[in-house]
């Protein structure tokens, strides 16, 4: 695809694939961490998705398959964003750090907007640290993969300031 829109679409598609890889690595990392810390599974992602789909669930329900759907759908969606960043020159370590913030904000917006989650300020520090770790792993893996798949073909040369 030689048009700007076509290159952005292609980068988004490759980014979605990279996001699936990042979500997979994050999920494996969570399982390893849970074996070490004995932290139980969280079903907040599943409850969030089901609420968004008009099927709210109670706190006692454990819809495991929906957890996976939410993890991988979020991974693909935010991977697509990261792919667009890569093609436009927003790449590397700083992009991975910004992407981690976007991932955290995305999750918290949906979880708290649907009422399925609790505000992070109410979480124990250990929970905050674990969530930050796993979302960082997602963003770094996604970023490394997409930066290899997507060349920076659409880097803007228009100035050095935001205005």
N, C-alpha and C positions, 0 to 999 in steps of 0.2 A: 504494500500500500504506500503510495507516494504522497498522498495529501497529508497535511498536518493532522486532520481529524482521524484519518486512517492509521497513522503512526501512533496516535494517542490510544485509539481503540486496541491496536495490536499490543501495545505496552500494557494496557489494562488487563488484557487476556493473559499475558505472560505473568503479570503481577498476581492475578487470581491464582494461577498455578503455584507460584512461589508462596502465596499465602496459605494454600493447602499444605504445602511442605512445612511451613512454619507452624501451622496448627497441629500437624502430626507430631513434630518434634516437641512442641509444648505439651501435648497430651501425654506423650511417653515420659517426659520430664516430670509431669505432675504425678504420674503413677509411681515413679521411682521415689520422688520426695515423700509421697504418702506412705510408702513402705517404711521409709526411714523415720518419719515424724509421727506416724499413726494418725495423721489428719484424715478425717472421713471425707468421702465424696461430697461435693456441693452440687445441689440440683437447682441452684438459682438460674444458671443459663437456660435450662430446660423450662423452668417455670416462666422465665421472661419470654421466651419464644412462644410458648403456648398461650400466654396472656396476649401477646401481640396478634396471635392468630384467633383470638376470641374464645379461647378454651382455658381460662385460668384454672390453676390447680392449687390444692392445699399444701401446706408445709410438710405434711407427712408423705406425700406422693414422691416417688423416685423414678421419674421417666428417663431412664438412662439413654435410650436411643435418641430422645429429643436433645439431651445434652450434647451428644456427638453432632447432631444436625446443627445446633447453634454454634458450637466451636468451629466447625468447618465452614459454615456459611459466613460467619464473622471473619474467619481467616481469609476466605476468598474475596469478600467485599473489601476488606482493608488492604489485602494484597493488591487488588486492582488499583487502589489509590496509590500505593507505594510504587506500582509500575508506572503510573503517570508521572510521579515524582522523578523516577529514574530517567525516563526518556527526556524530561525537561531539565535535567542537570541537578536535581535535588537528590543527592546520592551520599553514600558512605556513612561514616560514624555519626555525624550530626543528624543526618536524615533518619538513621535508626533510632536515635534518641528522641527526636520529634515524633516519630511514628509510635514509639512506646507510649508517649503521652496521649496521642490520638487513640490508641487502643484502649488505654485505661479510661479515657473520657467517654468513648463510645459505649463500653460495657456499663459504666456507671450511669450514663444517661438513660440507656434502655432499662437497666435493672431498677433504677429508682423511679423512672417515669412510669413504669408499669406497676410499681409497688412490690415487685418480686424480690428486691434486694434492700439492703440497709446502707445508709450513707457511710462511706469509708471512715469518716471522723468518729464513728461509733465502734469501729472494729478494734480488736486488740492489735497491738503493734506487730506481733508475730504474723497475724493474718495479712496485714498491709505489706510486710516484707515479702511474704510468700507470693502474694498476688503480683507485686512489682517484679519479682524475679521471673515468674512464669511469663508475664507479658513482655518483659525485656527479651527473654529467649525467643518468643514468637517474632518480635520485631527485628531482632538481629538476624535470625535465620532467614526470615522473609526478605530482608534487605540484602543480605549477601547473595541469596539465590537470584533475586530479581536484578541486582546490579550486574550480575554475570550474563543474564539472559537479555537484558535491554540496554543497548548502547545509548549514550546521551546525544541523540540526534537532533533534539529540538531545544537546545540550550539558547536562551535569549541573550542577545548582545546589547540590550537596550539599557545602558546606564549602570550605575553602581549604587543607586539608592532606591528606596521604595516609593518615591514620589517624583 
